[in-house]
Each structure stands twice: as C-alpha cells, then as structure tokens.
Amino acid sequence: MADRGGSRVDEARNRSAAVTAARRTVVIGAGVIGLAAAHALRRRGREVVVIDQGEPGAACSAGNAGWITPSISAPIPAPGLTWTSIKWMLSSDSPLYIAPSAALGQARWLWRFWRHCNAADFERGLHAVASLNERAIRLFDELEREGLSFELHRDGLLFVFREERYMETVRREFDHYRRYGYQVPKALGAAELRTMEPNLADEVHSGFLVAEEYHVRPETLTAGYLDQLIKSGVAVRGGTAVTGFVVADGKAMVVKTAAGDEPADEVLVAAGAWSGRVVEHLGARLPVQAGKGYSVTIAGRGDMLRRPVYLGEAKIGSSPFAGGVRFAGTMELSGINTELDRRRIEAIRRGIARYLKPPVGPNEGVEWVGMRPLTPDGLPMLGRIPGIANGYIATGHAMLGVTMAPVTGETMADLMTGRLDEAALLPFAPGRFRW
Ligand SMILES: Cc1cc2nc3c(=O)[nH]c(=O)nc-3n(C[C@H](O)[C@H](O)[C@H](O)COP(=O)(O)OP(=O)(O)OC[C@H]3O[C@@H](n4cnc5c(N)ncnc54)[C@H](O)[C@@H]3O)c2cc1C
C-alpha cells in the first residue's frame, strides 16, 4: 500500500535533487512492453531498473503467436459483438468466452466493454491504433539493425478460409487500412493457396496474403531485449514483486518490493493484466482485465507451414519458427488467473484439424496460457497515471502487444523525457476512464 512519510521520503527527495541528468526510472513488469520501454528510456540516458514478480519475459509475452501485424489494429469491441459475445458466454469453446462465474465480478467492466461495441468508437479506436502503428514494422527493422538478437521473419500473413463469403467479408475490412499504406489484398483460390501452403486441408478454398507483415518468435524478442538491457547497465530484478509505493506530494518516491525499497525519480507500470492491481497501490483505479489466450507449440514440425497462417473461421493464428510451429487463439474473460482450461486447448486442436493436414496428435506439443491485458474500449493505456505526477502506465495492448512493443517503448520514452506532449496521446490517456 502507499505510505506517506518517514525518512525514506527525505532520502528520496535528497537523491532526486542530486540526480538531474540521469533520472532513475523504475519499470514495473518485464514483459515485452516493459522491456521495450526500458530499452528506449536507457537509450535516452535514463538510469533504469526493471522489476518483475516472476521470470522476466515469461508471462503473456512468451507463448503468443508473435505476429507483427499493424493491419489488425481494430479494437476488440466491434459493432455487433455485444449479442454475439452474450451468445458465446454459453459455449466454452467459442472464440470469445465469458465465464459465467466471472461475469458477475466483471459486470462493470463488461458493461463498459459492450458500450464500446458501436461503429463510432470502433472507427475512432482503429484510427488511433493504426496511426500509432504506422511505424511499427520499421521499428522492428531498426531493432535488427541496432544489433538486438531475435528471430525475425518477413513472410507476410496468409489468411485462409473454408467459406468464400466469410473470406470476402474479412478481405473487405482492409478498406479501413488504405490510408495506412495497405491495399485490399487480392483474393486467392484453392490452387494458388496450395502452391503457397501444401499442407492445407482439402476444404480450404479461399484466402488472401498480406505481404507486408512480419513475425517474430516472441521468446527470442524478450530475450534479445533483456540481453541488450543488461549490456547497457540496466538492473533487471526478477522474482521481485512490487508490493506498494511511498507517495509524497503526489509523487511516487519509493517502490516497495518483497526484496526491499527501490528509490525512484519516476515509475512506469507495465505489468500487463496485473497493472490495475499495481496502480491501486498508488491510489488510482484503472480498468484492466485479462483476456486469456492459449497456444500449442510443436517442436520439429516447423515445416508444416511456410509462413504465418490465420485459420479464418476458427480464429486461430499459426506461426512457423525455426524448428517448430505454434498455434494460438481464443479469448477468455475469466478474471486474472492463469488456469489452463482444457476445453479451450481442445477447441484449438479441433480447429487446426479442419484446416491442415496431417493432423496434430492429441497430446502433441507444449500447451500454454497467457493473459492479454484488456481495457473496456480495446485501446492501450499510454500516459500518466491520474493523480501521480511522476507515474506512468503502458498497458492494455490486448492482441497487439508484440506488434506495438517497440512503438510503445519509443512513445513512452518520448513522453517521459519531454519530447512528446501528452495531448498527442489523448485517445490512449489513462484518465479517459471514470472508474
Ligand atoms: C494466445 C495469444 C496470442 C497472441 N498473439 C499475439 C501476436 O501474434 N501478436 C501480438 O502483437 N500480440 C499477441 N498477443 C498479445 C501479446 O502477447 C500481449 O499483448 C503482450 O504480451 C502483453 O505484454 P505485457 O508486457 O503488457 O504483459 P506481460 O507479458 O504479461 O508482462 C507483464 C509483467 O508484469 C509482471 N508483474 C505483474 N505484477 C507485478 C508486480 N506486482 N510486481 C512486479 N512485476 C509484476 C508480470 O510478472 C509480467 O512479467 C497474443 C496473446 C495471446 C494470449
């Protein structure tokens, strides 16, 4: 909890008076967002400490599909989703599952989420995220040039479908992205698809390729960031939960952890789905929920696919990596927990069998669950924590945390070092929620 007073505050005040050039930033959370922000802050001359309650990089940023896809910038709350999601509540293997047991506890959040399922909010949100993402791909090229070591592929993203009509609906959604440098992709037939991906099942008849997109193996991206951070003198403290703050004069002076106190000139909360809980210690209330997703990674089957493929109607993403392939999907609102629901994993396995051959065995692969940080309007929260002059937050990236990690890192570092005005981030302002 926040405590107010005592010698630690005086100590921190003296320290912060002495430190002008190298301000000490404490980043809370070593997922891809916290690490990318730490990287960008360090490059701007900040003294940076990164603290994580677990193993750095091991939470949601580990087992995801690793797509770098600015062309999927649309917020999750979309027109028409209200009734679909209520219907899906009844089925534990639907693409979006709201656990009835958790629905009561999340009623307020869900109500806000459903209220954003309208065309105006959807268009506004898409524009805000797509604009921020205009340099997302370029920043991955820059990371590579800079010498960060991670597995990066530039093979595009192939969408495949069993129903041509549905394919057309999804393909037409690319109209939204014309102003961000994309074309509506050309429709592909069965023969063209098979030349590209020989292992597609016979029932897959149509699709399209978005050639611009990249993908990474996400574990290698976080490992690359960590490596670079440590080389540049950043202290990374894993296994160290943040338990509170010392706040004085509206500023967070000390970050309290299970392993002792960390003096801070400024703090950045990038604690993923846990971010709401962390900012409560600062007296702020921000609506961050978990959107659980699952994946299965099969080693030795990397040749199953040549490029990332979206299995359309099943809403499953797949990514081939060096020496393996990963299938990922589903969105489950069941509160903040990492319990693995077997029914969700089985739904992914059944989905794969409908699009690809030969089948994946029932026990094949490593199963994983992760919590995407979600906000009720589907947009990230990037900015100052209400009521804390030197406190910032970067979270709520939902299905786009990997795509948006470098752009978020750069944006937050610019904001925190005075190179970017808060007004430029209005759609993402944490204070937009009256909670
Ligand atoms: C199935 C699935 C597939 C996905 N596919 C993609 C994809 O293809 N492309 C894409 O762009 N995105 C994808 N995502 C989304 C992406 O994984 C997330 O948006 C991203 O990983 C969120 O990163 P983060 O750093 O905010 O959170 P996390 O990686 O969860 O990191 C938060 C960190 O904060 C730490 N923490 C929490 N509380 C405390 C505390 N009190 N003290 C100290 N530390 C604390 C945690 O231990 C954790 O390490 C996918 C997600 C899922 C689930």
The ligand as an ORCA input file, in Angstrom:
! r2SCAN-3c Opt
* xyz 0 1
  C      -2.725    -16.672    -27.389
  C      -2.136    -15.297    -27.601
  C      -1.640    -14.948    -28.849
  C      -1.120    -13.671    -29.054
  N      -0.576    -13.374    -30.277
  C      -0.055    -12.133    -30.479
  C       0.522    -11.812    -31.735
  O       0.605    -12.655    -32.633
  N       0.987    -10.554    -31.939
  C       0.904     -9.587    -30.956
  O       1.298     -8.447    -31.205
  N       0.380     -9.881    -29.735
  C      -0.097    -11.121    -29.483
  N      -0.646    -11.427    -28.273
  C      -0.744    -10.358    -27.252
  C       0.570    -10.158    -26.503
  O       1.072    -11.408    -26.104
  C       0.343     -9.258    -25.282
  O      -0.341     -8.084    -25.671
  C       1.682     -8.854    -24.658
  O       2.465     -9.982    -24.392
  C       1.446     -8.074    -23.368
  O       2.725     -7.732    -22.876
  P       2.906     -7.031    -21.472
  O       4.351     -6.734    -21.309
  O       1.928     -5.927    -21.349
  O       2.413     -8.134    -20.404
  P       3.151     -9.423    -19.816
  O       3.999    -10.103    -20.820
  O       2.102    -10.234    -19.143
  O       4.139     -8.812    -18.740
  C       3.692     -8.208    -17.556
  C       4.743     -8.498    -16.492
  O       4.416     -7.771    -15.292
  C       4.829     -8.542    -14.193
  N       4.127     -8.106    -12.987
  C       2.803     -8.135    -12.738
  N       2.529     -7.685    -11.497
  C       3.714     -7.362    -10.943
  C       4.092     -6.867     -9.680
  N       3.200     -6.588     -8.703
  N       5.410     -6.671     -9.433
  C       6.344     -6.930    -10.378
  N       6.026     -7.421    -11.608
  C       4.724     -7.626    -11.888
  C       4.460     -9.969    -14.613
  O       5.188    -10.940    -13.870
  C       4.804     -9.966    -16.099
  O       6.085    -10.489    -16.365
  C      -1.137    -12.711    -28.012
  C      -1.612    -13.077    -26.752
  C      -2.106    -14.360    -26.538
  C      -2.597    -14.732    -25.174
*
